[in-house]
């Protein structure tokens, strides 16, 4: 999951997931700190023990979650009228197989909820605060949509230019009939990571681990600068030639790292040329849509 943040009138709130396609989760822990900075967990627990909250959560799950357990939901709803009733996010998730609320550990740990639920929680905290959250969430959604829009995504187009040259060289010289499908896939991934190591100093897996991203998207190259992607185009071509020359992988990495460093230094000194490139690519992409 991709990790992002919104600024609700000075309060930083973490967001994970896909904001563009309405599959994002907002940190209830961060929202709760607006009311009680020292004990956000109690704020969430107090909200969840309310009858109206449980009714809302149950309805949301019934709409979105075919595996939701209605019997357990009814049990919680009935018990919510008791003064001694307590319900934690973990109890709710475990008992009902709920998907609208998730609990994460680690650097980005805490309780997260789907935006529908998070906005409801924020309204319980403060209607005014909820509006600030919605406003910056909309800004975040717009920014992400613009970044991912095919017509405007210069980076995506740049990264495709020499991709075929590189993979053809891998296929011709490194893929043999004796390799299993898994070994073939590993070979392609390994060569892609040679380029990542040369340019970014880390593999795609290491980058995802640092960002606590599960799955293969987003990719490290999605966040590269135009300068870095110009260099990547050259590295793909160079690595293809080195593969054809049967240069060992470790030696190729040394050559590619030196070339990446040298070219990045040159490009950073030619900001005017890079700006023209961005402008021309954007114009060309606009004319094709």
Backbone bond lengths (Angstrom), bond angles and torsions (degrees), N, CA, C in turn:
res aa  C-N    CA-C-N  psi(-1)  N-CA   C-N-CA  omega(-1)  CA-C   N-CA-C  phi
1 X - - - 1.455 - - 1.531 110.69 -
2 X 1.285 114.74 139.09 1.452 119.31 178.83 1.524 109.68 -78.50
3 X 1.348 116.58 139.16 1.453 122.03 -179.95 1.526 110.19 -103.39
4 X 1.339 115.42 126.50 1.459 121.65 -179.95 1.518 108.78 -134.98
5 X 1.324 115.70 175.35 1.465 120.38 179.34 1.516 109.93 -142.04
6 X 1.329 114.65 147.76 1.456 120.42 171.67 1.519 108.25 -121.12
7 X 1.315 116.05 157.94 1.460 122.55 -179.26 1.521 108.58 -115.95
8 X 1.336 116.22 105.41 1.459 121.79 -179.54 1.529 109.17 -96.34
9 X 1.324 115.58 84.92 1.472 121.67 179.47 1.529 111.57 55.01
10 X 1.324 116.16 43.76 1.464 121.00 177.31 1.509 114.48 99.53
11 X 1.320 118.54 -11.22 1.464 122.30 178.66 1.529 109.23 -97.79
12 X 1.318 116.32 121.67 1.465 121.08 -178.72 1.518 110.23 -83.55
13 X 1.327 116.56 127.18 1.458 122.02 -177.73 1.530 109.01 -128.82
14 X 1.321 115.97 128.51 1.459 121.14 -177.59 1.529 111.49 -80.43
15 X 1.324 114.18 145.84 1.463 121.71 178.57 1.520 108.08 -133.65
16 X 1.321 117.01 135.87 1.458 121.29 177.07 1.533 108.84 -128.06
17 X 1.338 116.16 155.92 1.450 119.68 176.67 1.515 113.16 103.13
18 X 1.312 115.31 -157.49 1.457 123.11 -173.84 1.525 109.78 -109.46
19 X 1.322 116.69 98.51 1.464 120.16 -177.30 1.523 111.86 -73.03
20 X 1.324 116.90 -27.64 1.470 120.43 -176.86 1.519 111.24 -68.60
21 X 1.335 116.65 -39.93 1.462 121.23 -175.96 1.529 112.14 -103.29
22 X 1.316 116.68 25.80 1.467 122.66 173.93 1.525 112.78 57.71
23 X 1.326 116.06 40.48 1.459 120.25 177.05 1.526 109.21 -129.46
24 X 1.329 114.92 46.72 1.466 120.96 -177.52 1.523 110.39 -108.67
25 X 1.330 114.51 152.75 1.454 121.75 178.51 1.535 108.44 -123.92
26 X 1.321 115.77 134.56 1.461 122.23 -177.47 1.524 109.07 -108.43
27 X 1.317 116.66 143.42 1.459 121.64 -176.64 1.536 111.55 -70.67
28 X 1.330 116.00 112.12 1.468 119.99 173.16 1.528 110.09 -68.66
29 X 1.320 115.71 -30.76 1.464 120.33 178.99 1.523 110.84 -59.93
30 X 1.336 116.52 -45.16 1.464 120.33 179.77 1.528 111.65 -68.40
31 X 1.326 116.67 -38.10 1.461 120.03 177.93 1.527 109.98 -64.64
32 X 1.342 116.04 -42.05 1.469 120.75 -178.39 1.525 111.94 -63.87
33 X 1.331 116.75 -29.81 1.469 119.75 -179.78 1.524 112.14 -64.91
34 X 1.336 117.06 -20.68 1.463 120.54 175.48 1.528 110.62 -61.46
35 X 1.346 115.61 -33.75 1.465 120.76 -179.52 1.516 112.29 -92.07
36 X 1.332 116.29 -38.47 1.463 120.56 -179.12 1.523 109.21 -143.54
37 X 1.337 117.82 91.47 1.472 121.39 -176.39 1.518 113.86 -60.36
38 X 1.329 117.21 -25.59 1.464 120.94 -174.24 1.527 113.46 -91.55
39 X 1.326 117.58 -20.16 1.465 118.86 -176.47 1.523 110.49 -149.19
40 X 1.321 114.98 72.27 1.466 120.18 -179.29 1.519 111.62 -65.65
41 X 1.332 116.87 -30.51 1.464 120.93 -177.23 1.530 111.17 -60.45
42 X 1.330 117.12 -41.13 1.467 121.58 -179.83 1.521 110.68 -64.37
43 X 1.326 116.26 -39.18 1.471 120.57 179.72 1.532 110.11 -61.08
44 X 1.327 116.38 -45.72 1.470 120.46 179.87 1.526 110.58 -64.36
45 X 1.354 116.41 -43.55 1.465 120.76 -179.66 1.529 111.15 -62.56
46 X 1.320 117.97 -40.14 1.466 121.21 179.13 1.524 111.04 -64.84
47 X 1.325 116.01 -38.00 1.471 120.09 178.33 1.523 110.92 -66.34
48 X 1.330 116.33 -39.96 1.450 120.45 -175.03 1.528 113.63 -75.03
49 X 1.313 118.30 -16.19 1.464 119.45 -179.83 1.521 112.51 -83.79
50 X 1.347 117.01 -5.79 1.463 120.79 -179.39 1.530 111.05 -76.77
51 X 1.306 115.72 143.48 1.466 121.75 178.01 1.528 111.00 -60.65
52 X 1.330 116.21 -43.85 1.465 119.70 -177.91 1.518 111.32 -65.59
53 X 1.330 117.49 -35.24 1.462 121.01 178.22 1.523 110.63 -65.96
54 X 1.328 116.68 -48.27 1.465 120.55 -179.15 1.522 110.37 -62.05
55 X 1.327 116.81 -38.97 1.468 120.55 178.46 1.519 110.53 -62.26
56 X 1.335 116.22 -42.75 1.465 120.67 179.74 1.522 110.89 -65.61
57 X 1.345 116.36 -46.74 1.467 120.15 -179.44 1.530 111.01 -61.51
58 X 1.332 115.95 -41.92 1.458 119.94 179.58 1.516 112.66 -63.99
59 X 1.324 116.64 -41.61 1.462 120.70 178.67 1.527 110.65 -64.64
60 X 1.335 116.36 -42.40 1.468 119.92 179.08 1.530 110.48 -60.08
61 X 1.330 116.51 -44.98 1.459 120.28 -178.98 1.527 111.23 -65.73
62 X 1.321 117.96 -39.42 1.460 120.77 -179.89 1.528 111.29 -63.57
63 X 1.328 116.19 -30.57 1.469 120.70 178.95 1.523 111.53 -77.83
64 X 1.327 117.08 -38.78 1.463 121.21 -170.09 1.523 115.41 -107.86
65 X 1.325 118.41 -13.55 1.458 120.46 -169.43 1.540 111.15 -128.14
66 X 1.331 118.29 103.17 1.472 120.76 -179.19 1.521 113.65 -68.05
67 X 1.341 117.53 -17.59 1.466 121.10 -179.02 1.525 112.89 -96.17
68 X 1.322 116.33 5.53 1.464 120.35 -179.06 1.536 110.08 -63.72
69 X 1.346 116.47 141.23 1.471 122.11 -177.65 1.533 110.45 -97.64
70 X 1.325 117.66 100.43 1.473 120.57 -175.84 1.521 114.09 -67.92
71 X 1.333 117.52 -28.68 1.466 119.49 -179.10 1.521 110.47 -65.63
72 X 1.322 116.77 -45.13 1.461 120.69 177.39 1.526 110.74 -64.40
73 X 1.316 115.18 -37.84 1.469 120.28 177.32 1.527 110.57 -59.81
74 X 1.334 117.07 -46.28 1.469 120.84 179.60 1.525 111.23 -62.40
75 X 1.334 115.68 -35.92 1.465 119.12 178.97 1.516 111.39 -64.17
76 X 1.325 116.83 -43.52 1.469 120.41 177.86 1.526 110.88 -65.57
77 X 1.312 116.73 -40.52 1.465 120.62 -177.55 1.523 110.58 -64.48
78 X 1.319 116.52 -40.27 1.469 120.58 178.82 1.521 111.49 -67.03
79 X 1.336 116.53 -40.82 1.471 121.01 -177.22 1.516 112.78 -74.47
80 X 1.319 117.78 -15.41 1.467 120.19 -174.45 1.527 113.21 -65.99
81 X 1.334 117.90 -16.00 1.460 119.50 178.45 1.516 113.68 -79.13
82 X 1.320 116.54 -9.90 1.465 121.48 -178.27 1.528 109.93 -84.10
83 X 1.311 117.25 135.92 1.475 121.52 -179.43 1.529 112.47 -63.01
84 X 1.322 116.79 -25.91 1.466 120.21 -178.26 1.529 112.31 -88.66
85 X 1.318 116.76 -0.78 1.467 120.15 -176.89 1.527 111.21 -68.82
86 X 1.328 115.28 133.18 1.464 122.47 177.37 1.526 108.08 -135.14
87 X 1.328 116.12 137.47 1.462 120.37 178.22 1.519 109.10 -139.78
88 X 1.324 116.62 123.72 1.457 121.58 177.88 1.528 109.39 -101.40
89 X 1.339 118.27 160.26 1.464 120.46 176.45 1.523 112.78 -55.94
90 X 1.339 116.42 -40.73 1.457 120.42 -178.87 1.532 111.38 -64.28
91 X 1.352 117.26 -40.35 1.461 120.55 178.20 1.527 111.22 -64.32
92 X 1.324 115.23 -41.56 1.461 120.72 179.95 1.528 111.12 -62.81
93 X 1.325 116.24 -45.60 1.464 121.41 -178.57 1.526 110.95 -65.43
94 X 1.324 116.71 -47.81 1.465 121.50 -176.29 1.523 112.07 -66.19
95 X 1.330 117.56 -40.69 1.461 121.13 -173.97 1.525 113.05 -78.55
96 X 1.326 117.73 -34.33 1.463 120.29 -173.44 1.521 114.20 -110.06
97 X 1.337 117.56 -2.99 1.474 121.79 -173.89 1.528 111.01 58.97
98 X 1.314 116.07 37.88 1.464 121.49 -178.90 1.517 110.72 -68.09
99 X 1.337 115.89 147.80 1.462 121.59 178.20 1.529 112.12 -118.76
100 X 1.318 116.94 -8.40 1.464 120.43 -177.06 1.509 113.61 -77.99
101 X 1.328 116.30 -20.14 1.464 122.35 177.16 1.522 107.67 -124.41
102 X 1.331 116.66 135.81 1.461 121.19 178.14 1.524 109.36 -131.13
103 X 1.315 115.04 153.35 1.464 121.47 179.23 1.517 108.38 -119.66
104 X 1.327 116.89 124.65 1.455 121.87 -177.09 1.524 110.29 -118.02
105 X 1.333 114.64 148.31 1.462 120.53 174.46 1.521 108.69 -112.65
106 X 1.320 116.50 173.64 1.458 120.09 178.55 1.512 112.81 92.24
107 X 1.332 114.14 -161.34 1.463 121.14 -173.91 1.525 112.19 -58.39
108 X 1.336 116.20 -41.33 1.460 120.72 -179.65 1.528 110.54 -101.64
109 X 1.331 115.76 33.28 1.455 121.08 -175.97 1.524 113.78 -70.76
110 X 1.334 113.99 166.40 1.451 121.31 179.58 1.512 110.68 133.09
111 X 1.321 115.63 -173.87 1.454 121.54 177.92 1.521 109.43 -98.04
112 X 1.334 116.05 126.88 1.459 122.26 179.15 1.524 108.77 -118.43
113 X 1.324 116.51 153.65 1.462 120.63 177.11 1.520 109.55 -140.47
114 X 1.324 115.35 151.16 1.462 120.26 174.46 1.522 108.78 -53.95
115 X 1.324 115.94 150.35 1.472 120.07 -174.77 1.526 112.68 -53.41
116 X 1.327 117.85 -37.90 1.471 120.30 178.81 1.520 110.84 -56.92
117 X 1.321 115.28 -44.50 1.464 121.53 -177.57 1.524 110.70 -75.94
118 X 1.328 116.26 -40.23 1.471 120.24 -179.29 1.524 111.13 -61.78
119 X 1.326 117.51 -41.11 1.464 120.42 178.63 1.527 111.12 -65.54
120 X 1.335 116.73 -35.25 1.472 121.05 176.84 1.526 110.07 -65.10
121 X 1.322 116.12 -42.77 1.469 120.95 177.64 1.525 110.84 -63.69
122 X 1.324 116.22 -42.84 1.469 120.38 179.62 1.525 111.09 -62.52
123 X 1.321 116.66 -36.43 1.462 120.50 178.42 1.520 110.51 -64.77
124 X 1.330 117.07 -36.23 1.471 121.95 177.00 1.529 110.30 -67.57
125 X 1.321 116.82 -36.37 1.462 121.27 177.44 1.520 110.58 -68.25
126 X 1.351 115.95 -52.65 1.465 121.97 -177.72 1.527 109.23 -170.86
127 X 1.331 118.52 117.86 1.469 120.72 178.21 1.532 112.54 -56.41
128 X 1.325 116.31 -37.07 1.462 120.01 178.63 1.519 110.93 -65.81
129 X 1.340 116.22 -43.35 1.455 121.27 179.46 1.521 110.53 -63.84
130 X 1.330 117.18 -37.60 1.461 121.85 177.77 1.529 110.77 -58.04
131 X 1.334 117.30 -41.59 1.459 120.61 -179.07 1.521 111.43 -64.57
132 X 1.335 117.03 -37.85 1.464 120.17 177.31 1.536 110.30 -64.84
133 X 1.333 116.82 -39.54 1.464 121.00 179.20 1.519 110.45 -64.07
134 X 1.328 116.13 -47.55 1.466 120.60 -179.14 1.525 111.17 -61.65
135 X 1.330 115.68 -41.16 1.461 119.94 -177.62 1.523 111.13 -61.49
136 X 1.340 118.05 -47.18 1.462 118.68 -177.93 1.521 111.52 -78.06
137 X 1.322 117.15 -25.99 1.466 119.20 174.55 1.526 109.90 -64.79
138 X 1.315 116.86 -39.77 1.466 120.74 177.55 1.522 110.73 -63.78
139 X 1.340 116.18 -37.46 1.461 120.61 176.38 1.522 110.23 -63.15
140 X 1.342 116.62 -44.38 1.463 121.62 179.06 1.524 111.01 -62.18
141 X 1.310 116.43 -43.45 1.464 121.21 179.93 1.526 111.28 -62.20
142 X 1.324 116.30 -41.25 1.462 120.74 178.97 1.520 111.04 -65.73
143 X 1.338 116.45 -42.78 1.465 120.48 179.37 1.523 111.09 -61.66
144 X 1.339 116.44 -43.34 1.461 120.36 -179.56 1.524 111.22 -66.65
145 X 1.324 115.97 -39.70 1.465 119.75 179.22 1.521 110.72 -63.49
146 X 1.323 116.84 -41.17 1.463 120.51 178.49 1.524 111.28 -65.92
147 X 1.328 116.16 -38.72 1.462 120.07 -178.89 1.519 111.29 -66.20
148 X 1.334 116.00 -36.16 1.455 120.04 -175.38 1.520 114.20 -91.49
149 X 1.330 116.65 -11.04 1.465 119.64 -177.69 1.523 110.45 -59.82
150 X 1.308 116.78 127.23 1.470 121.05 -175.24 1.518 111.30 -59.60
151 X 1.325 117.11 -41.87 1.453 120.41 -176.66 1.505 114.01 -63.35
152 X 1.339 116.76 -25.81 1.459 119.92 -176.16 1.526 112.66 -110.52
153 X 1.327 116.88 -2.69 1.461 119.18 -173.56 1.518 110.68 -84.26
154 X 1.333 116.08 84.68 1.459 122.00 179.55 1.523 110.67 -60.35
155 X 1.309 117.15 -39.49 1.452 120.92 -177.30 1.530 111.54 -60.32
156 X 1.322 116.29 -43.74 1.444 120.06 -177.74 1.533 111.01 -61.07
157 X 1.327 116.36 -41.15 1.458 120.25 -179.43 1.523 111.36 -69.01
158 X 1.333 116.25 -40.39 1.463 119.73 179.22 1.524 111.63 -61.48
159 X 1.329 116.13 -43.10 1.460 120.09 -174.14 1.516 112.89 -68.84
160 X 1.344 117.49 -17.64 1.462 120.90 -178.70 1.532 113.29 -86.52
161 X 1.326 117.59 -17.23 1.459 121.10 -168.14 1.523 112.95 -56.75
162 X 1.344 117.36 -50.91 1.467 119.83 -176.01 1.521 112.94 -106.02
163 X 1.335 116.83 11.28 1.459 119.92 -175.61 1.532 111.56 -60.31
164 X 1.338 116.46 -43.12 1.463 120.38 -177.21 1.532 111.32 -66.20
165 X 1.324 116.92 -37.63 1.469 120.47 178.60 1.522 110.03 -59.50
166 X 1.311 115.86 -43.34 1.457 121.13 -177.15 1.523 111.56 -69.07
167 X 1.337 116.92 -48.38 1.462 119.63 -177.33 1.530 111.96 -68.12
168 X 1.319 117.67 -31.27 1.466 120.14 177.24 1.526 110.80 -65.11
169 X 1.334 116.22 -38.63 1.465 120.05 178.35 1.525 110.33 -65.93
170 X 1.332 116.56 -41.81 1.466 120.42 177.39 1.520 109.78 -61.30
171 X 1.333 116.98 -45.64 1.459 121.96 -178.37 1.525 111.65 -62.81
172 X 1.338 116.76 -40.81 1.460 121.08 -174.64 1.521 113.04 -74.96
173 X 1.355 116.56 -37.29 1.466 118.97 -170.71 1.534 114.66 -111.73
174 X 1.334 117.87 -18.25 1.465 119.04 -176.11 1.524 113.51 -115.37
175 X 1.330 117.00 -20.21 1.462 120.44 179.79 1.527 108.99 -94.94
176 X 1.330 116.15 123.96 1.460 120.67 179.76 1.528 109.26 -121.79
177 X 1.341 117.54 160.23 1.470 121.14 -179.76 1.518 113.39 -61.28
178 X 1.338 117.73 -20.62 1.469 120.24 -177.50 1.522 112.27 -79.57
179 X 1.313 117.41 -12.13 1.461 120.36 -179.10 1.523 110.78 -78.65
180 X 1.315 115.89 140.45 1.460 120.67 175.01 1.527 108.75 -76.10
181 X 1.339 118.88 164.03 1.473 120.67 176.60 1.522 112.48 -55.67
182 X 1.345 116.05 -37.31 1.461 119.42 178.80 1.523 111.57 -66.31
183 X 1.342 116.09 -40.41 1.462 120.55 178.96 1.524 111.13 -67.51
184 X 1.327 116.45 -36.70 1.463 120.30 176.56 1.522 110.60 -62.70
185 X 1.324 115.48 -46.44 1.467 119.91 -180.00 1.524 110.47 -61.36
186 X 1.350 116.05 -40.07 1.460 119.87 179.05 1.527 110.92 -64.19
187 X 1.325 117.15 -38.93 1.465 120.98 -179.58 1.520 111.13 -62.42
188 X 1.332 116.15 -46.24 1.465 119.77 178.11 1.536 110.47 -61.18
189 X 1.337 116.81 -44.78 1.469 120.96 -178.88 1.514 111.12 -65.51
190 X 1.336 115.81 -38.20 1.463 120.73 179.74 1.521 111.21 -62.63
191 X 1.336 116.29 -43.01 1.463 119.73 -179.77 1.535 111.10 -69.69
192 X 1.316 117.01 -34.72 1.465 119.81 175.94 1.529 110.19 -63.58
193 X 1.340 115.65 -37.23 1.461 119.66 -179.79 1.522 112.64 -75.01
194 X 1.337 117.96 -22.72 1.463 119.89 172.26 1.522 109.21 -60.71
195 X 1.325 115.88 -42.57 1.469 120.87 177.80 1.522 110.80 -67.46
196 X 1.338 116.99 -40.43 1.463 119.85 178.46 1.531 111.24 -63.09
197 X 1.330 116.36 -41.99 1.461 120.74 179.23 1.525 110.88 -64.05
198 X 1.321 116.17 -41.63 1.462 120.61 -178.90 1.522 111.15 -65.79
199 X 1.316 116.68 -39.36 1.463 120.69 -174.37 1.519 113.13 -90.12
200 X 1.355 117.11 -45.61 1.470 121.15 -173.35 1.519 113.86 -105.22
201 X 1.346 116.29 -13.63 1.465 119.05 -179.43 1.510 113.74 80.89
202 X 1.332 117.91 12.99 1.460 121.67 179.41 1.527 109.75 -158.71
203 X 1.330 115.85 158.59 1.454 120.36 177.82 1.528 109.73 -83.15
204 X 1.336 115.53 167.63 1.465 119.73 178.13 1.523 110.45 -62.18
205 X 1.328 116.65 -38.62 1.471 121.29 179.70 1.522 111.11 -65.15
206 X 1.325 117.06 -42.86 1.469 120.46 178.12 1.522 111.14 -62.43
207 X 1.327 116.73 -40.00 1.466 121.23 179.04 1.531 110.48 -64.38
208 X 1.341 117.60 -44.42 1.469 120.61 179.58 1.519 110.94 -63.96
209 X 1.336 115.75 -37.49 1.465 119.73 179.01 1.529 110.92 -64.98
210 X 1.325 117.09 -43.07 1.467 121.30 178.38 1.522 111.46 -61.84
211 X 1.339 116.08 -38.01 1.467 121.54 -178.27 1.530 112.54 -87.94
212 X 1.364 115.50 -1.99 1.470 121.99 -176.95 1.522 111.00 55.04
213 X 1.335 115.41 47.31 1.460 122.35 178.92 1.522 108.76 -102.21
214 X 1.326 116.79 127.82 1.458 121.19 175.10 1.522 109.02 -97.53
215 X 1.325 116.66 145.16 1.462 119.39 -177.08 1.514 111.18 89.30
216 X 1.315 116.47 -177.24 1.459 122.20 -174.58 1.520 113.30 -99.09
217 X 1.310 118.41 -4.10 1.461 121.48 178.56 1.518 109.44 -127.11
218 X 1.329 118.45 146.20 1.457 126.57 -4.61 1.524 111.74 -70.09
219 X 1.340 115.83 168.20 1.454 121.83 -176.01 1.519 109.87 -106.28
220 X 1.332 116.05 153.98 1.461 121.26 179.42 1.527 111.55 -55.09
221 X 1.332 117.05 -34.17 1.463 120.42 -177.55 1.528 112.36 -73.02
222 X 1.346 117.06 -19.38 1.463 119.88 177.52 1.526 111.75 -65.73
223 X 1.325 116.29 -19.79 1.459 120.79 -176.28 1.528 112.45 -109.68
224 X 1.321 116.09 10.44 1.465 119.86 178.78 1.520 110.56 -77.34
225 X 1.316 115.83 153.01 1.453 120.96 175.86 1.530 109.28 -77.19
226 X 1.326 116.43 165.61 1.462 120.26 177.31 1.523 109.56 -61.04
227 X 1.332 117.13 -39.39 1.464 120.58 178.68 1.531 110.53 -58.49
228 X 1.332 116.53 -45.46 1.460 120.28 -179.10 1.529 111.45 -64.71
229 X 1.315 116.66 -36.78 1.450 119.12 -179.02 1.530 112.39 -74.92
230 X 1.325 117.41 -28.74 1.466 119.94 171.80 1.527 109.38 -62.98
231 X 1.331 115.78 -43.50 1.462 120.21 178.11 1.531 110.17 -64.67
232 X 1.337 116.86 -39.34 1.464 120.56 179.98 1.518 111.45 -58.75
233 X 1.324 116.46 -39.95 1.467 120.50 177.60 1.528 110.20 -57.13
234 X 1.328 115.99 -45.17 1.468 120.59 -179.82 1.526 111.57 -68.32
235 X 1.337 116.60 -37.24 1.459 120.13 179.88 1.524 111.16 -65.91
236 X 1.331 117.03 -38.09 1.464 120.31 178.02 1.528 110.74 -60.17
237 X 1.320 115.88 -43.82 1.460 120.72 -179.52 1.526 110.77 -66.98
238 X 1.351 115.56 -43.74 1.465 119.94 -179.95 1.518 111.02 -63.79
239 X 1.333 117.25 -44.96 1.468 119.93 -179.04 1.519 111.18 -64.43
240 X 1.329 116.97 -35.85 1.471 120.06 176.63 1.520 110.68 -60.34
241 X 1.334 117.39 -43.79 1.465 121.02 178.80 1.527 111.57 -65.24
242 X 1.353 115.94 -40.97 1.463 119.69 -179.95 1.521 111.61 -66.34
243 X 1.321 117.17 -35.88 1.467 120.98 176.33 1.526 110.01 -62.55
244 X 1.335 116.13 -43.98 1.470 120.26 178.96 1.533 111.70 -63.14
245 X 1.337 116.20 -29.19 1.460 121.04 178.64 1.531 112.05 -85.22
246 X 1.359 115.77 0.98 1.461 122.75 177.89 1.526 112.69 62.13
247 X 1.320 116.05 33.85 1.468 120.52 175.23 1.527 108.37 -74.22
248 X 1.333 118.96 130.94 1.469 121.71 -179.52 1.532 111.72 -56.91
249 X 1.314 115.24 151.55 1.460 120.39 -173.89 1.529 112.72 -59.06
250 X 1.325 117.82 -43.43 1.466 120.62 -178.26 1.524 111.22 -63.40
251 X 1.346 116.66 -36.37 1.457 120.55 177.94 1.529 110.47 -70.23
252 X 1.334 115.16 -38.04 1.464 118.60 178.11 1.528 111.25 -63.00
253 X 1.328 115.80 -38.60 1.467 119.62 179.29 1.526 111.57 -61.37
254 X 1.329 116.84 -42.20 1.470 120.58 178.78 1.532 111.01 -61.91
255 X 1.323 115.58 -44.84 1.475 120.12 179.94 1.521 111.05 -63.68
256 X 1.332 115.96 -44.07 1.463 121.19 -177.64 1.524 111.75 -66.59
257 X 1.332 117.08 -38.55 1.470 120.19 179.33 1.523 110.81 -64.60
258 X 1.320 116.50 -42.53 1.462 120.31 178.39 1.531 110.72 -62.56
259 X 1.326 115.12 -43.30 1.464 119.51 -179.71 1.525 111.12 -66.22
260 X 1.332 117.32 -41.40 1.467 121.11 179.85 1.530 110.78 -61.82
261 X 1.330 116.18 -45.41 1.464 120.26 -179.39 1.525 110.55 -62.16
262 X 1.325 116.39 -46.94 1.465 121.12 -177.69 1.530 111.29 -62.53
263 X 1.319 116.95 -44.71 1.463 119.61 -177.24 1.528 112.34 -70.92
264 X 1.317 117.07 -35.78 1.464 119.40 178.00 1.523 110.86 -63.73
265 X 1.327 116.19 -40.14 1.469 119.83 178.47 1.520 110.87 -62.47
266 X 1.317 116.67 -39.89 1.466 120.65 179.76 1.526 110.77 -67.40
267 X 1.340 116.50 -45.13 1.464 120.52 -177.48 1.521 112.14 -65.37
268 X 1.316 116.79 -35.93 1.462 119.83 -179.30 1.531 111.72 -66.70
269 X 1.325 116.07 -21.16 1.464 120.19 177.91 1.525 112.02 -87.75
270 X 1.324 115.71 -9.92 1.470 120.49 -178.04 1.528 110.11 -116.11
271 X 1.321 115.78 58.01 1.464 120.81 -176.70 1.528 111.93 -63.66
272 X 1.318 117.26 -32.70 1.466 119.69 -179.17 1.525 110.81 -63.75
273 X 1.325 117.34 -41.51 1.461 121.22 179.88 1.524 110.95 -66.21
274 X 1.335 116.34 -39.28 1.463 120.26 179.93 1.519 110.48 -65.73
275 X 1.327 117.10 -41.05 1.462 120.38 178.59 1.532 111.11 -63.08
276 X 1.319 116.50 -39.09 1.468 119.72 176.71 1.521 110.71 -64.61
277 X 1.338 116.84 -39.23 1.458 121.19 178.65 1.521 110.35 -61.67
278 X 1.331 116.56 -46.54 1.461 120.41 179.19 1.523 110.57 -59.11
279 X 1.329 115.64 -45.05 1.463 120.33 -178.10 1.529 111.28 -63.49
280 X 1.322 116.87 -44.83 1.455 120.79 -178.39 1.528 111.95 -66.88
281 X 1.328 116.39 -41.38 1.453 119.67 179.10 1.521 111.22 -64.74
282 X 1.329 116.42 -43.02 1.462 119.99 178.25 1.520 110.77 -60.02
283 X 1.340 116.25 -43.16 1.460 120.44 -178.67 1.529 110.85 -64.38
284 X 1.324 115.91 -42.13 1.464 120.24 179.00 1.521 111.87 -63.64
285 X 1.341 115.37 -39.74 1.462 119.30 -179.94 1.509 111.18 -67.77
286 X 1.342 116.87 -38.05 1.452 120.98 178.97 1.522 110.91 -62.36
287 X 1.324 116.28 -39.54 1.461 121.03 -176.95 1.528 112.31 -70.67
288 X 1.347 117.36 -16.96 1.462 119.67 -178.77 1.508 113.42 -93.98
289 X 1.337 117.59 -4.26 1.473 119.65 -178.64 1.496 111.55 -113.49
